[in-house]
Amino acid sequence: MKAALYIVPTPIGNLDDITIRAIDVLRSVDIIAAEDTRHSKPLLRHYDVATTVVSFHEHSGESEAGALAERIAQGQSIALISDAGTPLVSDPGYQLVRAVQGLALPIIPLPGPCAAITALSAAGLPTHSFRFEGFLSAKRGARRARLEALRGLDSTVILYEAPHRILDLLDDLFDVFGGSREACVARELTKTFETVRRDTIAALREFTRSDSNQQRGEFVVMVAPTAKDVGVVSEEVVQLLLRLARELPPRKAAQVVAEHFGLKSRDLYQILIERG
Ligand code: SAM
């Protein structure tokens, strides 16, 4: 086996979702560096991988990364795996990759499972451009501030969320993006209770809130891009805007509708000038 760091994706639920090449690499390398050695044991046992496993987790610092890179410099091959999916995607490995690069040693990434990409492929949301944000802050203020910054993006936003915070996230999305923005919740991908549901944020929030089973498991939440181009503001929204502008000053009406639908106030004001 060529001395190198192999980045090896592992299943995100269904044990069959591993490539033939990944199994071959895991069996052939000198060492597997795993995020959690105990967690990876069942997978490695399942595929008869007898390779020595060492730990490399989020608290492993530069010195651990440097020590592993040094082993590669001495001719060893190392496979990096995380608990699930693609290492480095909301998972440890960044420092290790940089340490190996720093010694000008080879890094060989294998393609494979990733919850974000798996979810996006089934979401029915635009895929021409997407923004992977992973986990938002556990602190509400910071989380909302980040969402505010993402609200006007012309890209599908992909978030990871833990079950105990899924309702909070949906509340925040409702408040910041507006209940009518389209989104998709992908839960327990590749597992028994896999659910992929696309709807408005308001409907998804209600669906998840009203059924405690829908609050369990692992989640990818995706939000549709903002309807930036004034040309794509639906006639229904325009009619609501025109109606509101009879009761409120035009700037206020534009602001209220913009906040609710996750649109740009300036664009809506422009519509009022043109059609009001
Ligand atoms: N490296 C992984 C990847 O490639 O997707 C992600 C690791 S991150 C620590 C774990 C998060 O990914 C979970 O909290 C969840 O948001 C998402 N995730 C992982 N597996 C999933 C699954 N089977 N269904 C839905 N989301 C999943």
Boltz pocket constraint, residues with backbone or C-beta under 6 A from the ligand:
constraints:
  - pocket:
      binder: B
      contacts: [[A, 12], [A, 13], [A, 82], [A, 84], [A, 85], [A, 86], [A, 87], [A, 88], [A, 89], [A, 90], [A, 91], [A, 113], [A, 114], [A, 115], [A, 116], [A, 159], [A, 160], [A, 161], [A, 162], [A, 186], [A, 187], [A, 188], [A, 189], [A, 190], [A, 191], [A, 218], [A, 219], [A, 220]]
      max_distance: 6.0
